[in-house]
Amino acid sequence: MRILITGGSGFIGSALTAHLQRDGAQVTWLSRRASTPSPEGVEVRDYASLWADDRFDAVVNLAGAGIADSRWSASRKQTLRDSRLIPTRVLTEWIRSAHTPPKVLLSGSAIGWYGAQGDVPLDEDSAPHDEFQHRLCAEWEDAARAAEERVPVLRLRTGVVLHPDGGMLQRLRLPFRLGLGARLGDGRQVLSWIAREDWIGAAVSLLRAHLEGAAYAPTGAFNLTAPEPVGNTRFTRALADALRRPALLAVPAKALELGLGEMATLLVDGQCVLPARLQQRGHAFAWPQLEPYLESVLR
């Protein structure tokens, strides 16, 4: 089994690579630079090194700069777009020209597709709210759908992925350990999260459905989120409890808006996104609830 991954060196891609290698897959990373450091056994190619006679069983597209890494200036917004659209278009152009196309393309997206809609429950059939998050994800998904004429395309609308190795949890671990954990705004905004282990499990399950020739192999959008979103107050308390530290502080929403500008929506507005299509498939989550997961990975 040969799998091509963009974003393979990232927080999710590195864990997916390790999982696939343990399953016996041959993994190739597609990167801007062929010199990108990689694990043993992983070939790295740059964007100009895909050829029509290359053969991969599946493609997983995870490339994209972190949306919460810095304030959304005009130049940062362009970086966010380019880091998603350029590799996606490289992949779709290759798929459309390949002599033997892959069996499936799993292409990254995010629950930002829905926009900030507060505590309104959202599934894959819900309409979006028009804002920057939505437009960014919509362009990203549209770029991937250009490959649909040749392969099934699954759009993975990912929530906030939690694991101590990176992402949000890694950033919060130190301040919470120092007793500086804080509720954000009024604490009612909803966090749609997923354990990294469950993200990997869901993605691999969708991948295998195509590689193994399932009769009803899935296509379209899938929300990769835990079935139980949580409010910010509950998240703050759960993280503090897992680290055995107090969390007595609060950061006013206005302070976040002044400091972060438009990007503050990620912290103060919230989204209640549910994995309806995964649950319809009977997918079993290892970590459906937040508190046991945090206790497990942070104890």
N, C-alpha and C positions, 0 to 999 in steps of 0.2 A: 504494500500500500504506500503510495507516494503522495505526500501532502505538501502543498505550497502555501506558505503563510506570509502575509505582510504584517508588520508590527510584532514580529516574533520575539524581539528582545524586550518588549514591554512587560508591564505588570501582569497582564492576562496572557499575552502571547508566550511568555517564557514558561508559565505553568502549563499551558496547553501543549507546548512542545514537549515538555518532560513527560506528560501523560501519554501523548501519542507515541513517543519513543519507547516507553515501557510496554505499550501494546504492540510493538514491533514495526511501527511505521517508519518510513524513511522521510525525514522532514527537510525541506528546503525553505530558507528565508529569502524573501525578496525585499531588498532594502535600497535606500538611496546610495549607499556605499557598500561595495563588496567586501570592504575591510571591517565591517561591523563584527565585533567579537561574538562568537557563538559557542554553544556547547559542543562537546565531542560528537561527531557524527552528523552535524547539521551543516549542509552546504549553504553558502550565502551568495546570492547573485544581486547585481544592481539592476536598475530598471531597464537598462538597454540590453540585458542579457537573456531575454525570453525569445524563443524562436518558434516558428510554426510547427516544427516537428518535435518540440518538447511534449512530454506526456506526464500528466499528474492526474491522480484519481479524484482529488478534491482540492479546492482552493478556499482558504480562510483569510478574509481581509479585515485586519484589525488596526491598520495604520491610522494615526491621527494624533495631533498634539493635544495635551491635556486641556480640557475646556476651563478648568478652574485654576490653571497654573499662574495666570496673571490677568490683570485688569483688561477689559474688552475695549481697547483702543481700536481705531480703524485699522491700523497695521496688524494688531493682534487678531482681529476678526479675519483678515485676509490670510494670515498664517493658519488659522484654524480651518478655513476653507481649503487652502492649497494642500495642507497636510492630509486631508481626507480625499479630496477630489482627484489629485494627481495620481496617487497610487491606484485608486479605484479605476480610473480611466485606463491606466497602463494594463491592468488586469483584464478589463472588459475588451479592450482592443486585441489583446493576445487571445482571449477565449474565442472571439469572433473570427480570428484568423487561424486558429490551431487546426492542424490536420485531424487530431483526435482530441476533442474538447474534454474537460473533466466531467465527472458525473454530477457535480453540484458546486455552487458557489455560496458559501456562508459569508455574508458581508456585514460588517459592523455598522451599527447605528446606535441610537440612544433614546431613552425615554424623553429626552428633550424634544423629540418629534411632536409630543402632545402639547408642549408649552406648559407654562405654570397655570394649573387649574385648581389649586388649593386642595381641598379634601374630597373633590368629586371623584368617585371611582372610575378609572379609565381602563378599558381593555383594548385589544387590537382593532376593534370596530369603532372606537371613539373618534370623534372629530378633533382636530388640533386647534390650539389657540395660536393665532398668527403673531409671532415674535421672533427674535433672532435665533433662539434655540431651535424652534421649529424649522425656520428657513434653512439653517445649516444642515439639519438632519434630512430634510426633504431633498435638498440638492445631493447629499451623500447617497441616499437611497435611490434617487433617480439615476445617478451615475452607475450604480450597480445594476439596475434593471435593464440597462442597455445590453446586458449579456443574456437576457431571458430568451432571445430567439434561438440560443444554442444550448443553454443549460438551465436547470431549475435554480432559482435564486431565493435564498432565505435571508431576510433582513432582521438582524438581531438587535432589538431595541433594549439596550442594556441599562439597568439601574445603577445605583452606587454599589460598586463591588468592594466587599470588605475582606481584608486579610492583613495580618500584621506586616507582611513583607512589603507592602506598598499602598499607594492610594490614600484615601481619606483616613483609614485607621492608623496607618503609619504616621501620618502628620499629626494626628490628635494624641497619640500615645504619650509622648513626652510631656506636653502641657497638662494632660490629665494626671500623669504620675506626679507632677509637681504640685498638684492640688489646684491647678488653674483651669480646670474644666468649667465650661460655662454653657448655660442655656442661651440659644440665639433667638432674639426677638421675643415674641410672646410664647414660644415653645410649642405652639399648636401645629406648625407646618409639618407636613407629612414627608417622611423619608422613605422612598422606595428602594430598598437595598437588596443585595443578594450576596451570600457567601461565595468566595471565589471557587471553592470546591463544587458548589451547586452550579455555578456558571459553566465550569468545565463539563460537569456531568450532563447538563442540558445540551450544550453545543455538540458534544460527542454523540449523544443519543440522536440528535437531528442528522448529524453527519453519517452515522452508521445506517440510518434508515435508507439513505441513498446508495451507499456503498454496498449494502447487502441486498439491494433490489426489493425493498419492501413494496407491497402492492399499493399502499396508499402513502407514498413518501411525501412529506410535507413541503410546502412552498409558502412564500409570502412572509408577512411580518410575525415575529414572535417577541413577546415581552419577556426578557430574562430578568425577572425580579422574584423575590421571595413572596409567598402567598399572604404574608402578614406584614404590610407596611407599618411603620411606627411614627409617632409624633416626635418632635425634637426633644421635648422634655423627657420622654421615656428613653430615647436613645442616650441622652446625656446621663441620666441616672444609671442605665444599664452599663455604660462604659465605665463610669466612676466605680460602680459596685464591683465590676470584674477586676478592676485594678486596685480595689480596696482603698480608694481615696474619696474624699468629699468632692462635691461639685456644687459650690454655693454661689457662684457668680452668674451674672446674666449680661449679655451684650445687647443693648437696644438696637432695634431694627434701623433706626435713623443713623446710628454710628456705622453700621455695616454699609448702608447706602452711601454715606459720605465717603467711606474709605474705598469701597469697591465699585461704586457707580452701578452701571447696568448689570454687572455680574452678580450683584447682591441677590438677584432673584433666585440664584441657585441655593441660597442659604435661608431666605426668609419667606419664600412664596409656597414652596412645597408641591409635591405631586403624589397622587395616590394611584399608582399603576399596578395592575394585577396581571398575573401570568395565565390568562384564561386559556389560551391555545395549548400551552404546555399541560395544564391540568386536564383539558379535554382529551389529550393523548394519554392520560394516566401517569404522567411523569411524577416520580416520587422525589421530594426534596429531602436531602439529608439534614438540612438546617432550616426548617420553616419558620422558626421563632428566633428572635434576636438574642435574648438573654442567654440561653444555653450555648449559642454559638460563641458569643464573646467570652463566656466563662471557659469554654474549651480551648480557645486559641490564645487567651491572655493569662491563663492561670500560672 
